C-alpha cells in the first residue's frame, strides 16, 4: 500500500476527492514517488528528505511545508501554493512549477536546473547559492528575491520582473567573446 493511500485510510482530509491527503507527516511519508494527488492539502507538512520524484501535485497547498532536502525531480507542482515553504537543498531538476506561488519561500542551495518556473511568483524568495541553470523563468515575478551567488546560466528570463532582486555574485550567461560586429579588437 502506498504511503498516501495509508494516510487517506487513516482519515486524512481531502480537499478534492479522491486523490488529495492532508497529513503526510507519518513515518511512511518519506517515499511518495510518482504519486498523483492533484490539489492535495499539505500546508505545513513535514516532508524534509522525502522522495517526491515525479509526483503530480498540481494546484496543491504546500504553504509553509518543510521540503528541505526533498527530491522533487520531475514533479509537477503547476499552480501550487508554496508560500513560505522551506525547500533548502531540495532537488527540483526538471520540476514543473509553472504559475506556482513561491512568495517568501526558501530555496537556498536548491538545484532547480531545467525547471519550468514560467509565470511563477518568487517575490522575496531566498534563492542564494541555488542552481537555476537552464530554468524557464519566462514572465516570473522575482521582485525582491535573493539570488546571491545563484547560477542562472542558460536560464530564460524574458519578461521576468527583477525589481529589487539581489544579484550579487550571480552567474549569468557569459557575454559572447565576439560582438555583433565580429571579433573584438585586441
Protein Blocks (a to p, Z undefined) as FASTA:
>chain_A
ZZklmmmmnopacfbdckbcfblcbfklmpcghiacehiafehiacehiacehiacehia
cehiacehiafehiacehiafehiacehiafehiacehiacehiafehiacehiafehia
cehiafehiafehiacehiacehiacehiafehiafehiafehiafehiacddddfbdfk
bccdZZ
